[in-house]
Amino acid sequence: MGVCDAIRRIAPVGKPTAMSAPHLPKVAGIDPMVPVSAHTAGSLSEGPAAPGAFIQDRLAGWVSDLTTLHELTERLARTSTLDDALHELLDAGAALVGARRGLVVFEPSDHRGPVSTIGLGLAHAELGHIETVPRSATSYGRILEGLPDAEGAQTTPDLLGDTSLDPRRREVAARLGYAASYALPLTAEATGRLGAAVWLYDEPAEPLERQRHLMGLYAGYAGEHLARLLELERARADVATVTEELLPSRLPRVTGVQLAARHRTAPQGGGDWYDALALPEGALGLAVGSVNGSGPSALAAMGRLRAGLRAYAVMEGEDPVAVLSDLELLLRLTEPARSATALFAYCEPARRKILLAGAGHTPPLVIGDRRTEFIETSVSAPLGMLACWEAPSVEITPAPGETVLLYTDGLLRRTGDSMDRAFARLHTAAACVPKALRGDAGSVADHVLRTVLPNGLDQGNSTEDVVILAARFD
């Protein structure tokens, strides 16, 4: 029996079998009622197809859409800052809606946190031209102002031909060479409106229904991701503010010595700190320290230790060992499960004399024309590690023009090298300070930072605080 005979036995000629329409399930947010992509629709229009082929084409279109969404959302999820996420959103949106240029305005409705405008294919001056259009006359502006008619996507397929639009908007579009726009609100469930994004077409056009559907799915995920990054950014800003409030607002002016400090807190908040205070009889107290851990608890512990050290320095600063012994007792009473390192130096600038003691802290560095060397303090455990802390002090006499550099181990750890290599790098950086810079404590500190950390202090993924306190003696 041939193929034709088999077909006749299933469905007699002239009597087509009645069939129900195939049931199309909703797959991972892809709406089956949204038309398939253009290439799939084209294949269906070429002639009659079996129901099985129709379903296969539909499934192939859904799989293609899901793959695209997965790739784009994966790329977005890898961004860790608001700026990176907004740039990624613009790039992905341009690919999804078939545009070449665009811009996103990040402006949370609660008016807290950063506000920024980022362009794609638009120079800074071109963004300025667009911002001269009254907000209420632009699609993204109506979204940002929360107007009722702008709660969803805003499509303007012919900017130059639509005479009902604001003349200034049409003038700017003609000057910058775009003829259509497609705007979307950026929202999140927890925070509400976050901003708006708009993509610009060079010719009159608008995205297909399928493109709008995919863009809506992507924008929903992007809004939630942006909300998470916004909360993280706000938390980092709060940590930085608290940290700055816990550290000296300004350094004291003491005759015979010039001071400079450089400090950067890790995003999650660390416990590195420094202090400099004028003491009786023209003396000066210098201190650096590091509390183990991170976050609000470490910041609180750091604030208590710094306040305690200031009190002990005023009472018995000429004896650094006694100061650190008292500090160790304070730590054991207030933070029994925490340890800390610290270094305190009692300076008499008129005599160029320094008496210092350290508790598990990195050794200071003397930088001068004739020497660059570490001051080896006696080996001692960090505070809180022993039942009773005590170690002998060390006395040094810096020559005129020499700078004493106090720092925390975060400076060394940020290099990514072993501690031996990091110490060697720090020594080389200090020894190579140009002679023209050695007359200023701030210039010495900046040169050391640039040399030890060529990528700078703004590494978002670093978990280490950095503290440098430089004292140049006349």
Secondary structure, DSSP 8 states (H G I E B T S, - for coil): --HHHHHHHHS-TT------------BTTB-TTS---HHHHHHHHTS---HHHHHHHHHHHHHHHHHHHHHHHHHHHT--SHHHHHHHHHHHHHHHHT-SEEEEEE--TT--S--EEEEES--HHHHHHHHTS-GGGSHHHHHHTT-GGGSS-EEES-TTT-TTS-HHHHHHHHHHT--EEEEEEEEETTTEEEEEEEEEESSS----HHHHHHHHHHHHHHHHHHHHHHHHHHHHHHHHHHHHHHS-SS---BTTEEEEEEEE--TT---EEEEEEEEGGGEEEEEEEEESS-SHHHHHHHHHHHHHHHHHHHHHTT-HHHHHHHHHHHHHHH-TT--EEEEEEEEEGGGTEEEEEEES----EEE-SS-EEE--------BTSSSS-----EEE---TT-EEEEE-THHHHTT-S-HHHHHHHHHHHHHT--GGGTT-HHHHHHHHHHHH-TT-S--TT----EEEEEEEE-
